[in-house]
Amino acid sequence: MPSDASPARVPRHLAVIMDGNGRWAERRRRPRVIGHRAGARAVQNCVDFCIEHGIHALTLFAFSSENWGRPEEEVGALMKLFLNALEREVEELHRRGVRIRFIGQRERFGPAIRARMDAAEATTRANDVLHLTIAASYGGRWDIVDAARSLARDVAEGRVKAEEIDEAAFASRMALSDLPPPDLFIRTGGDVRVSNFLLWQLAYTELWFTETLWPDVDAATLRQALADYAMRERRFGLTGAQVSASFPPPPDLGTDE
């Protein structure tokens, strides 16, 4: 971790909507798939940044459940890129101690991609340097409904009583239930919305938006996001005085001369 960063001010879990690949390509008068290829390189930069700064979990919104409605040619190109990335990047990520996991409606993908997903998860399952989650064919509403169905089945079969269901029980059925909720959410590309991403998990997440298109995101952009995050007071429904009493501020690290 860089010497100028306090561990208390570095997010444990970073969630990112990687927006702007298509517009990046269109501004260069190139096919949209070129933007998606450039976006894949930005993913590598983001993974490097998280490892360097001690961020324990990174969740990337790669393909939403609504993205299946895009033009068939673009979806096909995205699936090919996805498959190629799984074939090309997994071994290097494994070498670096990255655990890979996928969340979403996996059954909507073809057999070849599903097999690669399963293999990537199996290969990296024991790694703990960075938990990299790829949200693919994912939607926040689907996630909540899927958790509700799981609990409803248990109630119907007598394993759980309805009155026993609370927020903790519900959260345990959600995607990413074994990770802390995201501390910081970043969306690139200029839109200011969460677009059906991790709706339950983002309840108290700090949100940060940038006009920068995803392929142009570099370490400087991510450092800017972390600097803004470090300045925020996270109250979780309490008052500032209560938070200060419960969580003393980190020690003054001084300023560079």
C-alpha positions in Angstrom: 0.0 0.0 0.0 1.4 3.5 -0.8 2.9 5.3 2.2 0.6 8.2 1.8 -2.6 6.2 2.3 -4.2 5.4 5.6 -5.7 1.8 5.7 -8.9 3.3 7.3 -9.4 5.4 4.2 -8.9 2.7 1.5 -12.1 0.9 0.5 -12.1 -2.8 1.3 -14.5 -3.4 -1.6 -14.7 -1.4 -4.9 -17.6 -1.8 -7.3 -17.4 -0.4 -10.8 -19.8 0.2 -13.7 -17.4 0.3 -16.7 -19.3 2.6 -19.0 -18.3 4.3 -22.2 -16.6 1.6 -24.3 -18.9 2.1 -27.3 -18.7 5.9 -27.2 -15.0 5.7 -26.9 -14.8 3.8 -30.2 -17.5 6.0 -31.9 -15.5 9.1 -31.2 -12.6 7.6 -33.0 -14.9 6.4 -35.9 -14.2 2.8 -35.0 -16.6 -0.1 -34.5 -17.9 -0.4 -31.0 -16.2 -3.7 -30.5 -12.9 -1.9 -30.6 -14.0 0.1 -27.6 -14.8 -3.1 -25.7 -11.3 -4.4 -26.5 -9.8 -1.2 -25.1 -12.1 -1.5 -22.1 -10.6 -5.0 -21.4 -7.2 -3.3 -21.1 -8.6 -0.9 -18.6 -9.8 -3.8 -16.5 -6.2 -5.0 -16.2 -5.2 -1.5 -15.0 -7.9 -1.6 -12.4 -6.9 -5.0 -11.1 -3.3 -3.8 -10.9 -4.4 -0.7 -9.0 -6.5 -2.7 -6.5 -3.6 -5.1 -5.7 -1.2 -2.2 -5.3 -3.4 -0.3 -3.0 -4.6 -3.2 -0.8 -8.2 -3.2 -2.0 -9.4 -6.7 -1.1 -12.5 -7.0 -3.4 -13.3 -5.6 -6.8 -16.7 -6.2 -8.5 -17.1 -5.2 -12.1 -20.4 -4.8 -14.0 -19.4 -6.4 -17.3 -22.8 -7.3 -18.9 -26.2 -6.5 -17.5 -29.3 -8.6 -18.0 -30.7 -5.8 -20.1 -27.6 -5.9 -22.4 -29.0 -9.0 -24.1 -31.3 -6.6 -25.9 -28.4 -4.9 -27.8 -27.9 -5.5 -31.5 -27.1 -9.2 -32.1 -23.8 -8.3 -33.8 -22.6 -6.4 -30.7 -23.7 -9.1 -28.3 -21.9 -11.7 -30.4 -18.7 -9.7 -30.4 -18.9 -9.2 -26.6 -19.4 -12.9 -26.1 -16.3 -13.7 -28.2 -14.3 -11.1 -26.3 -15.5 -12.6 -23.0 -14.5 -16.1 -24.0 -11.1 -14.9 -25.3 -10.4 -13.0 -22.0 -11.3 -16.1 -20.0 -8.8 -18.2 -22.1 -6.1 -15.6 -22.0 -6.1 -13.9 -18.6 -7.0 -16.5 -16.0 -3.6 -18.1 -15.5 -1.9 -14.7 -15.0 -4.6 -13.7 -12.5 -4.2 -17.0 -10.7 -0.4 -16.5 -10.5 -1.1 -13.1 -8.8 -3.4 -14.6 -6.2 -6.7 -13.3 -7.7 -9.9 -15.2 -7.0 -12.3 -15.0 -9.9 -16.1 -15.4 -9.4 -19.1 -14.7 -11.7 -22.5 -13.6 -10.5 -25.6 -13.4 -12.7 -27.8 -15.6 -14.8 -25.1 -17.9 -16.0 -27.6 -20.2 -17.8 -28.1 -17.5 -20.5 -24.5 -18.0 -21.7 -23.5 -20.6 -24.2 -21.9 -23.9 -23.1 -18.3 -22.9 -24.0 -18.4 -19.7 -21.9 -20.1 -21.5 -18.9 -17.4 -24.1 -19.0 -14.7 -21.4 -18.9 -16.4 -19.6 -16.1 -16.5 -22.8 -14.1 -12.9 -23.6 -14.8 -11.8 -20.0 -13.9 -13.6 -20.2 -10.5 -12.2 -23.7 -9.8 -8.6 -22.7 -10.6 -8.6 -19.6 -8.5 -10.9 -20.7 -5.6 -8.2 -20.7 -2.9 -6.7 -17.3 -3.8 -7.1 -14.4 -1.4 -5.0 -11.4 -2.7 -8.0 -9.9 -4.5 -11.5 -11.2 -4.9 -12.5 -10.3 -8.4 -16.2 -10.6 -9.1 -17.5 -10.3 -12.7 -21.2 -9.4 -12.8 -22.3 -10.9 -16.2 -25.9 -11.3 -17.3 -26.6 -9.7 -13.9 -29.3 -7.3 -12.6 -29.9 -6.0 -9.1 -33.6 -6.7 -9.2 -32.9 -10.3 -10.4 -30.5 -10.7 -7.5 -33.2 -9.6 -5.0 -35.9 -11.8 -6.5 -33.6 -14.8 -6.6 -32.9 -14.3 -2.9 -36.6 -14.0 -2.2 -37.3 -17.2 -4.1 -34.6 -19.1 -2.1 -36.1 -18.0 1.2 -39.6 -18.8 -0.1 -38.6 -22.3 -0.9 -37.1 -22.8 2.5 -40.3 -21.5 4.2 -42.5 -23.8 2.0 -40.4 -26.8 2.9 -40.3 -25.9 6.6 -36.6 -25.2 7.0 -37.2 -21.5 7.8 -40.1 -19.7 9.6 -41.4 -16.6 7.9 -41.0 -14.6 11.1 -37.3 -15.6 11.2 -36.6 -13.7 8.0 -34.8 -10.5 8.7 -32.2 -8.3 6.8 -29.4 -10.6 7.7 -31.2 -13.7 6.5 -32.1 -12.0 3.3 -28.6 -10.7 2.8 -27.2 -14.2 3.2 -29.0 -15.3 0.0 -27.8 -12.4 -2.1 -24.8 -12.4 -4.5 -21.6 -11.4 -2.7 -23.0 -12.5 0.6 -19.6 -13.6 1.8 -18.0 -10.2 1.1 -18.4 -6.8 2.9 -20.7 -4.5 0.9 -19.0 -2.2 -1.5 -17.4 0.8 0.3 -17.0 2.8 -3.0 -18.9 2.7 -6.2 -17.4 4.2 -9.4 -19.3 4.8 -12.6 -17.4 6.0 -15.7 -18.8 7.6 -18.8 -20.8 10.5 -17.4 -24.1 8.9 -16.5 -25.2 9.5 -12.9 -27.2 6.4 -12.0 -26.6 2.9 -10.7 -28.4 1.1 -13.6 -29.8 -2.0 -11.7 -26.3 -2.9 -10.3 -26.0 -4.3 -6.7 -29.2 -2.6 -5.6 -29.3 -4.3 -2.2 -25.5 -4.1 -1.6 -25.1 -0.4 -2.4 -27.4 0.8 0.3 -24.7 2.7 2.2 -21.9 2.7 -0.5 -20.2 6.0 -1.4 -20.9 6.9 -5.0 -18.4 8.5 -7.3 -19.1 9.5 -11.0 -16.7 10.6 -13.7 -17.1 11.8 -17.3 -14.0 9.8 -18.2 -14.9 6.9 -20.5 -13.9 3.5 -19.2 -11.0 2.8 -21.7 -9.4 6.0 -20.6 -9.5 5.2 -16.9 -6.0 4.9 -15.5 -4.3 5.0 -12.1 -4.6 8.8 -11.9 -8.4 8.5 -12.3 -8.7 5.8 -9.6 -6.4 7.8 -7.2 -8.8 10.7 -7.6 -11.7 8.5 -6.7 -9.9 7.2 -3.6 -8.9 10.7 -2.6 -12.5 11.8 -2.7 -13.6 8.7 -0.8 -11.0 9.4 1.9 -12.5 12.8 2.6 -16.0 11.6 3.1 -17.7 10.9 6.5 -19.6 7.6 6.4 -22.4 7.9 9.0 -24.6 4.8 8.2 -27.6 6.7 9.5 -25.9 8.0 12.6 -24.9 11.6 13.4 -21.4 12.8 12.7 -20.7 13.1 16.5 -21.8 9.5 17.0 -19.5 8.3 14.2 -16.6 10.3 15.6 -17.1 8.8 19.1 -17.3 5.3 17.8 -14.6 5.5 15.2 -11.7 7.9 16.0 -10.2 9.6 13.0 -7.0 8.0 11.6 -3.7 9.6 12.8 -2.5 12.7 11.0 0.0 11.5 8.4 1.4 15.0 7.8 2.0 16.6 4.5 4.8 16.2 2.0 7.3 19.0 2.0 
